């Protein structure tokens, strides 16, 4: 599947607005998000996420790239 280019703040907004995640805390340059059953950490450096890191975050949230693409 082709590489998905998304900035960290965009991914945070998508997860909060569309998937029911909430910000647990913001410590340093990392944002901790949670819903009822998943917890994930997203680095917040105001730049694009790497492919491996994006895949790891999506795996933590049990989402696919296609789920995120419709909001980008």
Buried (B, 14 or more C-beta within 10 A) or exposed (E): EEEBEBBBBBBBEBBBEEBEBEEEEEEEEEBBBBBEEBEBBBBBEEEBBEEEEBBBBBEBBEBEBEBBEEBE
